[in-house]
Amino acid sequence: MFGGYNARFTTKWAGYYRPIFFGRTGNRCRLDAFIYMGWQDTVAQTVAGLGFDLVDLERSAGGLLRVTIDLPWTPPADDQPLPPEQFVTVEDCERVTRQLQYALEVEGTDYRRLEVGSPGIDRPLRGENDFRRFEGQLVDITLKAPLGANGAVSASRKKFRGTLERVEGAQAGQWQIVWSDEPPVKPGQRVSKKREPAPLQALGFTLDEIAQARLAPIVNFKGRGAPGA
């Protein structure tokens, strides 16, 4: 018996509902990008075969199998504007759920409930294509190793939030995050026009130095839209 869409379980991604479809109702484990074995490979191949990207995959101790999908994205040509953002629909989630139920039954995978949904506001960034897609957005990154001696920045620091940028003139795969450590202005707080803003700082990195990268969970009911929106 197939499950159905339940509006109580939706969240908002930048002003859009996040559709989730629940399927049939066996240790929680997060998977690194593009590394699958057994049933994980079945899920990855099934999702790709239906024309979607597999963003995340989780199996909980209670028997929940959670699959996060997104629409594929192709970088535009250099002289072309970014295409309008498209979102996964409830019908997309339902179609993937039904195909996964069949594929997992053939595989003999033991689980109690299947949940297929789209990414939330803290969408993980898995590879070069994701970084290019969300260039200019506010992101959270965690380094695999502490920063080390770097002047004003703590040597033990591994987590940063800032704007994702490509390093101009560098080889492919080299990025930087730009941020300011100035505290946010509280509601109703007056800020002197004479106060000097905190300086911007930048940290360059390559993807193999990143333990985790996600979109910063900033709620904007107008949608993520253009960078900095």
ROLOKOL-64031 format. One record per residue (C-alpha): residue in three letters; z negated, x, y. Coordinates in steps of 0.1 Angstrom, whole numbers, plus 5000, padded with zeros to 4 digits. Each point is the difference from the previous one (the first is absolute). Example, Ala and Ser with C-alpha at 12.3 -4.5 7.8 and 13.67 -1.06 7.14 Angstrom:
BEGIN
Ala492251234955;Ser500750145034;
//
This chain:
BEGIN
Met500050005000;Phe501050155033;Gly497750025029;Gly500849895035;Tyr499950105036;Asn496649945016;Ala499750015037;Arg496450094999;Phe500950344986;Thr502450105028;Thr499350275025;Lys501950085031;Trp502250305005;Ala500750045037;Gly500249625005;Tyr501949924968;Tyr498449854969;Arg499850234970;Pro501349804970;Ile498350044966;Phe501049834968;Phe497549984971;Gly501250024964;Arg498349974966;Thr496450034996;Gly498050934966;Asn496250575043;Arg501150035035;Cys502450295007;Arg502250085030;Leu503350174992;Asp501550285019;Ala503549935012;Phe502849994975;Ile497850124971;Tyr499949744972;Met499449984963;Gly500449724975;Trp499449665016;Gln500150165034;Asp503550114994;Thr500949654988;Val498749855033;Ala501950275020;Gln503349944983;Thr499749625001;Val499250005037;Ala502850245008;Gly502449804978;Leu499449695022;Gly500850205031;Phe496550075014;Asp497950315006;Leu496750044981;Val497550095027;Asp496849994981;Leu498649924965;Glu496449934990;Arg498349894968;Ser496449895003;Ala497249994974;Gly500149625001;Gly503549994987;Leu501849955033;Leu503350175003;Arg501050025037;Val503550105010;Thr501150065036;Ile503749985008;Asp502150045031;Leu503749965009;Pro501950334999;Trp500750185033;Thr502950225008;Pro499950235030;Pro502649915026;Ala502650255012;Asp499050225029;Asp501949795026;Gln498849674987;Pro496949805009;Leu497349924975;Pro500849684981;Pro497649705004;Glu497050014978;Gln500349774969;Phe497249874979;Val499449914964;Thr499949624995;Val497949784976;Glu503249944980;Asp500550374996;Cys496550044986;Glu500549714977;Arg503250144986;Val498550354994;Thr496949844984;Arg502149804975;Gln502150304990;Leu496950234997;Gln498349744978;Tyr502950014976;Ala500350385001;Leu496350064995;Glu499949764971;Val502850194983;Glu498150335007;Gly496849854985;Thr498050075032;Asp496549855000;Tyr499049845033;Arg498349685011;Arg501649935034;Leu503150125018;Glu500150015038;Val503250105018;Gly499950035038;Ser501450185031;Pro498350285018;Gly497149935024;Ile499450155034;Asp498850324984;Arg503250064981;Pro500050334981;Leu502750255009;Arg501450164968;Gly502950235008;Glu502450135026;Asn501849665003;Asp496849825008;Phe499150275027;Arg503449965016;Arg499749624998;Phe496750005019;Glu500650295024;Gly498449925033;Gln497349784985;Leu496250054999;Val499050154967;Asp497050134981;Ile500450324980;Thr497750194977;Leu500850374993;Lys499550144965;Ala498050305015;Pro497950035032;Leu501950115031;Gly498350345003;Ala499450195032;Asn502049825027;Gly498350045033;Ala498749665014;Val500549824967;Ser497250024974;Ala500950244972;Ser498749754974;Arg502149715013;Lys502449834976;Lys500549655014;Phe502149925031;Arg501349695017;Gly503050045024;Thr503649945006;Leu502450124973;Glu502850225013;Arg502750224986;Val500050365011;Glu503150065021;Gly502250274987;Ala498050064969;Gln501249974964;Ala499949674982;Gly496649904988;Gln498050145030;Trp498049765020;Gln497249985025;Ile497349765010;Val499149985037;Trp496749865012;Ser497450015027;Asp496250014993;Glu499349805031;Pro497749714991;Pro501549655003;Val499249795031;Lys497549734992;Pro500849645012;Gly499049965036;Gln499450375005;Arg501350145033;Val501950334998;Ser500350225031;Lys503550085010;Lys498950355008;Arg498850074965;Glu502150254982;Pro501349874966;Ala499150194969;Pro502850244990;Leu502449914973;Gln499850204968;Ala502650054972;Leu499750104964;Gly503150114981;Phe500249944962;Thr502349964971;Leu499849724975;Asp498650224972;Glu497050075022;Ile499149625002;Ala497549844976;Gln500549665014;Ala501949845029;Arg499949645011;Leu500949785030;Ala496949965022;Pro498749654995;Ile500549895035;Val500449625004;Asn502849905024;Phe501149644998;Lys503350085017;Gly501050214970;Arg500350374997;Gly503450005016;Ala501050315018;Pro497950324999;Gly497049975022;Ala500249615002;
//
